[in-house]
Amino acid sequence: MALSRSTRLLALATAAASAWVISAAPAPSPGAPGVGDPYFPQLGNGGYDVRHYALDVAYDPDADRLDGRTTVTARATRNLSSFDLDLQKLEVASVEVNGRPADFTRSGDEIKITPKSHLRKGRTFDVTVVYGGVPEALSGPIVFGSDYGWMKTKDGVFVACEPNAASTWFPSSDHPSDKAAFDIRIKAPKGLTGVSNGRLVSTRDEGSDTVSHWRETKPMATYLATATIGKFDVRTGKTPGGIPVYVAIDPTLQNTGQVDVYGLTSEITDYWATVFGPYPFEETGAIVDDMPQAGFSLETQTKPIYSAVRSENTIAHELAHQWFGDSVSVAEWKDIWLNEGFATYASWLWNEHKGRGSAHDAFLAAYNRYPAGDTFWTTVVADPQRDTMFANAVYQRGAMALQALRERIGDKAFFELLPAWTKQNRYGNAEIDDFVDLAEEISGKSLDGLFETWIYEPSKPGSPSAGVR
């Protein structure tokens, strides 16, 4: 049947329009090798948004060797000719994109991957990396002068990666602004337990090894992932409020302290849910390992990891991070006050709740502890700099800022603000200015002066009431 003149003209116009759209689309270009964070400019990557990590890691403690296969599922945010992943130290055997071998090169801690055909903006793609080697922990002044990352223990490995060590054991977009869901499978010799984030999906024997499959369905920053392996006594159950609990404790530490890790984890998780809003994840818990040389504990998502037995206040601190740091994550590392100041203040709230002194008393004690001119006061809490991002002032002066805020706006507004903050930014990222804006909206007060005094000025406030009245 012959087409009418108008139909032919419409077809020609449509074809021309399609050709124009194709020609006008941006040409494919490489994704950036980093997100440009001022503290870690090469971490994270540009041009895509990670949606899911599937990690398969096999660890041989005798050889201290890791062999891994990671599949990253991501959505292209621009037309990509190539893109990067972060991976430190380990050797790459092969890379595939959408099931096809891809070219790759290494430059420092970057893998530059060039797929056979370009990746169109808005499309989802899979990249699979096979790699292995002897993982190396990182060291330096950042984390209290301690090693961190993948750390060998007497019977396995302790994995705590804040801020930049996740890419020492799996290829990733290693920045908290690019959060994703995770499936983590850990293969280790029989007799050892592999513990990770989220819920345990399955455990199976495979020859002389055991494979544990963990799944975290909620968005997670890479530094919060763990694959800790060792001999553990495991206890599971539910909190009185009904939240599943999984606690793994090195048997050599089980009776060395007075801290009931399981009981406190249950009690504190439930209490924080009444103060900060509903618990954001599917499971709470703890990993307590015999790793005193680590010198720190970390809020690994759903199961904080503790190096040896820690105090009740430490448990309160790390569990508060499940809201402040894990669910609501920093947009840039300079905003670390949103994590550490809030978790430290939470430990003050816990003591207040238990009748061991008010948060106001803790605030005054911290204020009086450090004389004017002490380096404690010269740290700019709102931008503490990379090598001092975990300085004591970020924790203590950060907590003082929150008590000053509480006293300025009153308990009613303050305890409305905390759950509003976690709800507004649930599973996302936020900046300090976002918190100030919300505090002003809820309180109806101008608060720039208060925050300038307590987290921006590099000097001791003239009095504890500075910016409060």
N, C-alpha and C positions, 0 to 999 in steps of 0.2 A: 504494500500500500504506500503510495507516494505521500510524503510529508508536506503539509502546507507551508507556504512561505513564512508565516509567523512562527511556526514550530521550528523551521530551520534556523531562523534568526535567533530564537531563544536558545537553541542548542549551541550555536556559535558563540553567543554571548556568555553562556555558562562555561564553555570550554576556555574562553579567553580569560574569564574571571579566575578560573581554577589555575590556569597557567600563571596569572599575575600573583596569586597567593603563594604558589610554589616558589616563584622567582623572588618574591619579597621576603620569604622566610629567612631568618638569619642563617648564614652558613655555619656548618658545624665548627666548633672550636674546642680547645682543650679546657677541661675543668681546672679550677685553681688548685694548687697543691696545698693550700691551707685556708682556714676561714679568716685569718688575719687577727686572731685574738692578740691583744698587746703583749700578753705574757708568753704565749706559745703560738707565734704566727704561722708556723708550718703544720700545726695539728688541725685535725679535721680536714675536709676537702670540699671544693666547690663544684657546682654543676649537677649535684644530685642530692636526694634526701633518702637516707637509709630507712627502710621499713622493717627489716627483719634480719637477724643473724642466725645462721645454723652452724654451730661450732661442734666439730668432732675432734677431741684432743685425746691423745694416748701418751701417758707419761710412764717412763721407766725410771724409778728412783735410783736404782743401782748405777745406771749410766748417766743419770740426770739429763735424760733426753726427752724432748717433746716432739711428737709428730702430729701434725694437724691438717685438717681439711675444713676450710671455712667457706660457706656460701653466703654472700651478701645479696639481699634483695633490696633494690633501690628504685626510686623514680627519678628520671632525668628532669632537671629544672631548666635545662637549656639544651639546644642541639649540641651533642658532644661528639667530638672526633676522638678524644681520649680523656682519661680521668685518672685520679690517683687514689691509692689507699696508703694508710700509715702502717708500717711494720718495721720494728727495730730488731736488728741483729740477726734474726733467723733467715735461713736460706729458702728461696722459693724454687720449687721444682716445676710447677706448671700453673697456668692461668687459663680459665675458660670464661667466655662471656656468652650467655644464652646457649650453653652447650657446645660452643665452637672454640677451638684453641685461639688464644689471643696473644699478640706480641706484648712483651713487657720489658721494661728496663728498671734498674735500681739506681737511685741517687740518694745517698745517705739513708734516711729512714722512710723514703718514699718509694712506692712501686708505681710507675707510670704504665698504664694499661691502654693499649690501642686495639679495639675490637675490629673484626673483619669488616663491619659496616657501621656507620655512625649511629648513634643512639638519639632518637628523636625526642624532643621536649614533651613531657607528659607521659612518656611510655615507661613501663616498669621493666627492669632487666635484672638478671642474675649474674653475679660474677663469683666463680669458684676458684679458690687459691689452695694449692697443696704445698705444704712447707714443713720445715723441721729444723732441729738443731738443739743446742744447749741454751736455754733461756738465761738471760742475764738480768739480775735485779738492777735498778737504777740507784744512784746515790747522789749525795750533794746536800746543800744547805736547805733545800725546799722543805722536806718533811722532817723537821726536827733533827737534821743531821743523820737520819737513819736511812738504811737501805729500804727500798719499797718496790713493789711489783711482784714478780715471780720469785719467791724466796724458798730455798731448799730447807727442809727441817730434817730431824733425825729419822723420820719415817715417811716423809712425803714432801708436800709443798704447801706454803702459806701464801695466798694470792690476795694482795691488797694494793690497789693500783692508783689511788689518787696522788697527783692529778693527771699524770701523763704516761702511765706505765701499762695501760691495757694493750697497747700495740707492741709490747714485748712478748706477748703470747698469742695474739691473733690479729690478722689484718683487719683494719677498721677505719672508720672516719672518727678519729679518736678525740672528740671534743663534746662536752655536754650539751651543746646546742643541737646535736644530731642524735636524738634518742630513738630507740627502736625496741621491738620485741625480740626475745631471744629463745632459742632452743639450744641447750648445751649438753653434749654427751661426753662423759668423762670415762676413759678406759684406764684402769689401774690394776696392779696385781691383786689377786684374791687376798682377802684379809684386810685390805685398805678400803676406805670409804671415800668416794668423791662427792663433795657437797657444793651446791651452787645455788643460784637464785630461783625464786618462784616455787613451784610445786614439783615434787618428784613424780615423774610420769611412769617410769619403769626402771627395773634393775634386772639385768640378765648376765649369766655367765657366758664367757666366750673363751674357751680353752682355759689357760691359766690366769685369765683376767676377768674382771667384773666391769660391766658398762652400766653407768648410771645416767639416766636421761632426765634432765631438769628443764622446765618450761616457765619462762617469765612472760606473761601475756601483756603486761603493762609496759609502757615506754620506759626505757632505762638508758641512762648515760653509760658509755663504755667503761669509765673508770669504776663503776659500781658492780661490774661483773666479777665473779670469782669462780675458780675451779680448784678449791682447796682440797687436798688429798692427805689422808693419814689414818691412823687408828683412832676411832671415835666411839664413845658410848652415845647412842642416839636415843632421845626420848621425844615422843610425839603426843599430840593431844589437841585440846582446844582451850583458849582462854575462857574465863567465866562469861565473857561477852560473846563467845562463839567463834572467835577467829582461830583458824588452824595454827598450831605451833610446831616447829621442828628445831630441836636444840641438839647440837653435836659437841661433845666435850672430850678432849684428850683424856684418856683414863688416868694418866699420871697426875692430872690436875683436879680430878673429881672431888677429892677430899682435902685439898690443900688450903682452902679458904672458907670463910663464913658466908660467902655470897651464894644464894640460891638462884642460879642463873635462870632456870626454867620458871620458877615461881615469880621472880621479879620481872622477867620478860613478859609474862602473861599479865601481871598486875599493871605494869607501866603502860603496855600497849593499850589496854582497855582505858586507863585513865587519860592518856593523851587523846584518845578518840572523843572524850567528852570535852576536852579543852581546845583541840586543834581541828576538830571535824572528823568525819568517818575515816577509819584506817584505809589508806589508799590501795593496799595490795591484798593478794589472796592468802598470804601466809606471813606470820611473824616468826622470829626465832633468833638463833645465835650459833656462831661457830667459835668455840674456845680452844685454841691450839697452844702447844708449848713452844712459843716463839718469843721469849722475853727480849731477845736482841732487836726485835722490830721496833720496840719503843713506842708503839701507838696501836690504837684500835681504829676500825673503819666501818662506816655505815653501809657496807655492801647491801644492796637492795634486798629486802625481806629478811636477811639474816646478817646482822652486824657481825664482823669478825674481830675477836679479841685476842691479843697476844698475851697469853697467860690469863690468870683470873684477874678481873678488874673490879672496881668498886661499884656500889649501887648507883652512885652519881654518873659513872661512865655508862652504865646501861641506860639510864634515863637520857643521857646526852645522845647516845647513838640511836636510840629508838626515836627520839624527837626528829632526828635527821630523816626518818622515813617520810615525814611531811616536808621538812625544811632542808632541801638538798637533793632528795631522791624524787619525790613526786613533783615538788616545785624546785627546779634546777636553775643554776645561774646561766645567764645568757653569755657572760664573759667571766673569766676567772677573777677579774678585779672585784667582782660583786660577791666575793666569798663570805663577806659579812652576813649575807642572807642565809648562809648555811651555819657558820660557826658561832656567830653572835646569838642566833636564835636557839641553837642547840644548847649553848652554855646557859642562856637565860632559862631554858627549860629545866636544867638541873637545879637552878634556884627555885623555880616553881615547884619542883618535886619536893625539895626540902621544906618549902612552905606548906605544901599539902600534907606532909608527914609530921608537921609540928616541930621541925628542927630549926626554926628561925625564918624570918620573913625575907622575901626578895629585897626589900628595902634595906635590911641589915646587911645582906650580901653586897649590895650596891655600895653602902657606906664603907664596908671593910675594904672593898677593892679600891675605892677612891682614896682612902687613907693609906693604903699599902705602898703606893708609889709616890715619891716626892716629885715636885715640879722639876723639870729638866731631865728626869729619867727617860731612857729611850722608849719606855712603855708609852709615854705621852707624845713622842715625836712621830710615832707610826700613824699614818693616815689610814684609818680603818676602812674608809670607802674606796681606797686604792692603795693597798699595802705594798705593792711591787712583788714581782715574781718570787724572788728568793726569800722574802719575808711574808709571804701570803698566809702562812700559818703562825705568825707571830702571836705571842700571848695577848697582845692588845686587841687583835681581831676577835679573840674569844671573850676576854674579860671586859674591855672597853666597849666591845660590841654589845655585850649583855647589859652593861651600864646604860647604854643608849636606849635600850628597850624599857628598862625600869624608869628612866627619865621620861620617856614617852608615856608610860602608864600613869605616872604621877601628874603629867601635864593634862592628859585627856580624861583621866578617871577610869576606874575598873570597868564600868559598864561598856564604854566605847572600846577600851583596850581588848576586852575578852569577846567583843563582837568582831573586832578587826582580825584577830588571829585566824579563826575559821573562815572568815570572808576571804582572806589572803590565800589560804590553801585551796579553797573552792574555786576562786577566780583563775588560779594558775595551775590547777590540777593536771599533772602529767606534762606540763609545759616548762617554759623558761621565763625568767623574769629578771628585771634590773632593779637597782636600789630606787631609782626615781619612780618606778611603778608602785613600790611600797609606800613611799612618801605621799604620792598622789592618793592612794587608797586611804591612808591614815587621815589625811586632810578631809577627804570626802565623808568618812564615817564620823569623824569628830567635829567637823565644822570649824576647825581651827587652822590657822596658818602655822606651819611647823618647820619652815625652812631654817629659822634661827636655831631651833633645838637640834636638828640634825647637823647643822653646820658646827655647832659647839661640840657635839659628842662623837661624830664620825669623820668630819672633814678637817677640823683645825688640828695642827700638829703641836698642841700644847695642852697643859692641864687646865680644865675649866676652873674658874676662880673659886667656885664653891659647888657642893653637890647639887644645889638647887639651880645652877646656871641653866638657863633655857627652859626651866620647868615652870617657873612662876610667870 
